[in-house]
Amino acid sequence: MTPDTGTALLVGGSSQLGFAVLTGLLGPPPRRVVLAGRPSEELWRHADQLRDLGYQVSTTQYDASLPLGGIDPLLEHLTAEHRLGLVVIAVGTMTAASFADSLAVNGLAVAVLVQALVLRMSTAGSGQLVLLSSAAAARPRRSVMAYSLGKQLADSTALLLAPAAAAAGVRVLVVRPAFVTTRMTEGLDRPALWTTPAKVASRVARAIPGHRVVVWVPRTTALAVRVLRRLPSVLVPPSLR
Ligand SMILES: NC(=O)c1ccc[n+]([C@@H]2O[C@H](COP(=O)([O-])OP(=O)(O)OC[C@H]3O[C@@H](n4cnc5c(N)ncnc54)[C@H](OP(=O)(O)O)[C@@H]3O)[C@@H](O)[C@H]2O)c1
């Protein structure tokens, strides 16, 4: 499924989940693809994989720990020749050095990014933005408090911008996975609601033509969150508090 044929941008270019979602939406080459992120083996490997498939790939720096989310090098890289057709934002961390860093990276930086990219696409009058949020944005957990609060800020920013963006021809999709088997969750016990990057990617690809604004993966996560919100905390398993 190709939402638009302009440049495709993945912010969090090393993310396994982001890469699965991006490749599920790219459509056939040739197409310009920009991978943004901190330099890493994973990011270069993703760039090489896309080049081998025939895409025109460039990479650019993006460090969400920098003041105001380090968005300037990314915006400078997106020159006028890059009309953004697809943006996937996959930035997130559960291992930030401090509470403040976690809020800054998961929350403020991503909110700033979403706002800037939606504005840019709205000015051009087309595009699809996919934000990899989390079920934790809808039901913050004390055990991952700063991560949850950051995700809430990013998720709410995207949802608040979505109606005006749609009126300007831009679609926003907020994806709320539960537990996905990626580098982020390596070594952790799988809870009941777990899924894979391929399943998230497939659900996202199916949600886009329906102009959905929020999608949960697995689907039952939405129901589980509604139930957990209503339960007295003593009845909630400690791992879900
Ligand atoms: N895995 C899950 O269970 C799960 C569940 C719900 C939501 N999500 C969300 O899905 C997205 C992708 O996660 P993933 O599972 O694919 O994990 P991942 O591989 O750890 O991806 C996280 C991405 O965020 C980037 N990032 C972290 N800190 C950054 C910073 N300061 N500046 C720039 N980039 C930074 C990482 O880049 P580096 O390589 O430079 O660190 C990486 O590209 C995240 O937003 C995550 O919160 C994941």
The ligand as an SDF file (V2000), in Angstrom:
LIG
                    3D

 48 52  0  0  0  0  0  0  0  0999 V2000
    8.9040   -2.6640   21.4720 N   0  0  0  0  0  0  0  0  0  0  0  0
    7.7690   -2.4290   22.1210 C   0  0  0  0  0  0  0  0  0  0  0  0
    7.2690   -3.2700   22.9140 O   0  0  0  0  0  0  0  0  0  0  0  0
    7.0210   -1.1550   21.9000 C   0  0  0  0  0  0  0  0  0  0  0  0
    5.7180   -1.0660   22.4150 C   0  0  0  0  0  0  0  0  0  0  0  0
    5.0180    0.1120   22.2260 C   0  0  0  0  0  0  0  0  0  0  0  0
    5.5910    1.1660   21.5490 C   0  0  0  0  0  0  0  0  0  0  0  0
    6.8630    1.0530   21.0620 N   0  0  0  0  0  0  0  0  0  0  0  0
    7.4270    2.2110   20.3890 C   0  0  0  0  0  0  0  0  0  0  0  0
    7.8220    1.8500   19.0830 O   0  0  0  0  0  0  0  0  0  0  0  0
    8.9090    2.7010   18.6690 C   0  0  0  0  0  0  0  0  0  0  0  0
   10.0290    1.8460   18.1020 C   0  0  0  0  0  0  0  0  0  0  0  0
   10.5650    1.0470   19.1460 O   0  0  0  0  0  0  0  0  0  0  0  0
   11.3250   -0.3380   18.9090 P   0  0  0  0  0  0  0  0  0  0  0  0
   10.5440   -1.3630   19.6270 O   0  0  0  0  0  0  0  0  0  0  0  0
   11.6420   -0.5130   17.4730 O   0  0  0  0  0  0  0  0  0  0  0  0
   12.6440   -0.1160   19.7650 O   0  0  0  0  0  0  0  0  0  0  0  0
   14.0980    0.4310   19.3310 P   0  0  0  0  0  0  0  0  0  0  0  0
   14.7020   -0.4520   18.3070 O   0  0  0  0  0  0  0  0  0  0  0  0
   14.8250    0.6520   20.6000 O   0  0  0  0  0  0  0  0  0  0  0  0
   13.7420    1.8140   18.5910 O   0  0  0  0  0  0  0  0  0  0  0  0
   13.7300    3.0250   19.2630 C   0  0  0  0  0  0  0  0  0  0  0  0
   14.2180    4.0780   18.3100 C   0  0  0  0  0  0  0  0  0  0  0  0
   14.2750    5.3150   19.0290 O   0  0  0  0  0  0  0  0  0  0  0  0
   15.5560    5.8850   18.7630 C   0  0  0  0  0  0  0  0  0  0  0  0
   16.0130    6.7580   19.8520 N   0  0  0  0  0  0  0  0  0  0  0  0
   16.0750    6.4900   21.1760 C   0  0  0  0  0  0  0  0  0  0  0  0
   16.5980    7.5460   21.8200 N   0  0  0  0  0  0  0  0  0  0  0  0
   16.8810    8.4820   20.8780 C   0  0  0  0  0  0  0  0  0  0  0  0
   17.4500    9.7810   20.8990 C   0  0  0  0  0  0  0  0  0  0  0  0
   17.8560   10.3620   22.0390 N   0  0  0  0  0  0  0  0  0  0  0  0
   17.5850   10.4660   19.7320 N   0  0  0  0  0  0  0  0  0  0  0  0
   17.1950    9.8990   18.5600 C   0  0  0  0  0  0  0  0  0  0  0  0
   16.6600    8.6710   18.4690 N   0  0  0  0  0  0  0  0  0  0  0  0
   16.5110    7.9730   19.6170 C   0  0  0  0  0  0  0  0  0  0  0  0
   16.4950    4.6900   18.6510 C   0  0  0  0  0  0  0  0  0  0  0  0
   17.6960    5.1130   18.0480 O   0  0  0  0  0  0  0  0  0  0  0  0
   19.1550    4.6260   18.5670 P   0  0  0  0  0  0  0  0  0  0  0  0
   19.4480    3.3760   17.7910 O   0  0  0  0  0  0  0  0  0  0  0  0
   20.0520    5.7680   18.2290 O   0  0  0  0  0  0  0  0  0  0  0  0
   19.0360    4.3830   20.0430 O   0  0  0  0  0  0  0  0  0  0  0  0
   15.6300    3.7830   17.7860 C   0  0  0  0  0  0  0  0  0  0  0  0
   15.7190    4.1520   16.4420 O   0  0  0  0  0  0  0  0  0  0  0  0
    9.3020    3.5150   19.8940 C   0  0  0  0  0  0  0  0  0  0  0  0
    8.6850    4.7720   19.8330 O   0  0  0  0  0  0  0  0  0  0  0  0
    8.7120    2.7170   21.0450 C   0  0  0  0  0  0  0  0  0  0  0  0
    8.4310    3.5370   22.1590 O   0  0  0  0  0  0  0  0  0  0  0  0
    7.5890   -0.0890   21.2110 C   0  0  0  0  0  0  0  0  0  0  0  0
  1  2  1  0
  2  3  2  0
  2  4  1  0
  4  5  1  0
  4 48  2  0
  5  6  2  0
  6  7  1  0
  7  8  2  0
  8  9  1  0
  8 48  1  0
  9 10  1  0
  9 46  1  0
 10 11  1  0
 11 12  1  0
 11 44  1  0
 12 13  1  0
 13 14  1  0
 14 15  2  0
 14 16  1  0
 14 17  1  0
 17 18  1  0
 18 19  2  0
 18 20  1  0
 18 21  1  0
 21 22  1  0
 22 23  1  0
 23 24  1  0
 23 42  1  0
 24 25  1  0
 25 26  1  0
 25 36  1  0
 26 27  1  0
 26 35  1  0
 27 28  2  0
 28 29  1  0
 29 30  1  0
 29 35  2  0
 30 31  1  0
 30 32  2  0
 32 33  1  0
 33 34  2  0
 34 35  1  0
 36 37  1  0
 36 42  1  0
 37 38  1  0
 38 39  2  0
 38 40  1  0
 38 41  1  0
 42 43  1  0
 44 45  1  0
 44 46  1  0
 46 47  1  0
M  CHG  2   8   1  16  -1
M  END
$$$$
